[in-house]
Amino acid sequence: MYRAQLRWQPIATLLVLALVWGANMAVIKIGARELPPLFMAGLRSLVASACLYIWIKAKGLSLFPSIKVLLHGVVIGLFFGSEFGLIYVGLEYTLASRTYVLVYTAPFFVAVGAHFFLKGDRLNRWKAAGLGLAFAGVVVLFMKDLGSSSFRTLPGDLMVLAAGALWGCTTVYLKKYLSHRTVPLQTLFYQVFFSAPPLFLMSILLEDPIVPNISLTAGFSVFYQCIIVAFLSYLVWFELIHRYPVSLLHAFTFFTPVFGVFLSGALILGEIISPSIVVALTLISLGMILVNRKAGKE
């Protein structure tokens, strides 16, 4: 049984995760100068799978407790791989700023899915208002770069929107079908292990040949994506999914693009903190207060 309202410990953990994932936005950009993005995504899934496999065996856990678990594991892995494929292909047709906004519709899909499919994770007026306010913060962050809609950008927009929906579906599906049958080590293994083959396949079909020699900077990018993000941070995220309502957890991912823009611009590129970052942080923070208000009483 999980708590119906987040306390300060999981909130602090979620903010750290958002910071780690926000930094990953900058780290991926650095690595993409030398390595194809889909290949990096496949590589991080493969390396994380190897780390998780060693840990699972060291703890004496069964890799696949049942055929049903195996099948559900394949599903979340394919969801995860398809999500990244849609994002990277969609970027070819639409702007990166629009991609961030549309991908972060995921908390809405989680909130609606949890309302209908997960017991005790209902959508209430405070949660809906908070999600809307936080999403407005993300829109403010990228507003000046959104551009105008057109038939030219529509395919890309639809693909990244579908990626956001898949992200949400993965979270709800995992919570409903795997969280009570497995431990976080196992569920994360299924997601990254079964996502690696489709990601590598898409890389072969859609990207240029892999450059054999990479710099120390690109090597650090790969290490950060594989170990810090895909292995350690995702394991913490899955631990939270097993314990708390997913609609509350996912709402805090709205902080990720704000932290990403801040780290990429203010810290890495030395840019002045823009008013849009301050406004976005304010709106998202207020939104999270509403999302978490009386979450277990309505």
Rosetta blueprint (number, residue, H / E / L):
1 M L
2 Y L
3 R L
4 A L
5 Q L
6 L L
7 R L
8 W H
9 Q H
10 P H
11 I H
12 A H
13 T H
14 L H
15 L H
16 V H
17 L H
18 A H
19 L H
20 V H
21 W H
22 G H
23 A H
24 N H
25 M H
26 A H
27 V H
28 I H
29 K H
30 I H
31 G H
32 A L
33 R L
34 E L
35 L L
36 P L
37 P H
38 L H
39 F H
40 M H
41 A H
42 G H
43 L H
44 R H
45 S H
46 L H
47 V H
48 A H
49 S H
50 A H
51 C H
52 L H
53 Y H
54 I H
55 W H
56 I H
57 K H
58 A H
59 K L
60 G L
61 L L
62 S L
63 L L
64 F L
65 P L
66 S L
67 I H
68 K H
69 V H
70 L H
71 L H
72 H H
73 G H
74 V H
75 V H
76 I H
77 G H
78 L H
79 F H
80 F H
81 G H
82 S H
83 E H
84 F H
85 G H
86 L H
87 I H
88 Y H
89 V H
90 G H
91 L L
92 E L
93 Y L
94 T L
95 L L
96 A H
97 S H
98 R H
99 T H
100 Y H
101 V H
102 L H
103 V H
104 Y L
105 T L
106 A H
107 P H
108 F H
109 F H
110 V H
111 A H
112 V H
113 G H
114 A H
115 H H
116 F H
117 F H
118 L L
119 K L
120 G L
121 D L
122 R L
123 L L
124 N L
125 R H
126 W H
127 K H
128 A H
129 A H
130 G H
131 L H
132 G H
133 L H
134 A H
135 F H
136 A H
137 G H
138 V H
139 V H
140 V H
141 L H
142 F H
143 M H
144 K H
145 D H
146 L L
147 G L
148 S L
149 S L
150 S L
151 F L
152 R L
153 T L
154 L H
155 P H
156 G H
157 D H
158 L H
159 M H
160 V H
161 L H
162 A H
163 A H
164 G H
165 A H
166 L H
167 W H
168 G H
169 C H
170 T H
171 T H
172 V H
173 Y H
174 L H
175 K H
176 K H
177 Y H
178 L L
179 S L
180 H L
181 R L
182 T L
183 V L
184 P H
185 L H
186 Q H
187 T H
188 L H
189 F H
190 Y H
191 Q H
192 V H
193 F H
194 F H
195 S H
196 A H
197 P H
198 P H
199 L H
200 F H
201 L H
202 M H
203 S H
204 I H
205 L H
206 L H
207 E L
208 D L
209 P L
210 I L
211 V L
212 P L
213 N L
214 I L
215 S L
216 L H
217 T H
218 A H
219 G H
220 F H
221 S H
222 V H
223 F H
224 Y H
225 Q H
226 C H
227 I H
228 I H
229 V H
230 A H
231 F H
232 L H
233 S H
234 Y H
235 L H
236 V H
237 W H
238 F H
239 E H
240 L H
241 I H
242 H H
243 R H
244 Y L
245 P L
246 V H
247 S H
248 L H
249 L H
250 H H
251 A H
252 F H
253 T H
254 F H
255 F H
256 T H
257 P H
258 V H
259 F H
260 G H
261 V H
262 F H
263 L H
264 S H
265 G H
266 A H
267 L H
268 I H
269 L L
270 G L
271 E L
272 I L
273 I L
274 S L
275 P H
276 S H
277 I H
278 V H
279 V H
280 A H
281 L H
282 T H
283 L H
284 I H
285 S H
286 L H
287 G H
288 M H
289 I H
290 L H
291 V H
292 N L
293 R L
294 K L
295 A L
296 G L
297 K L
298 E L
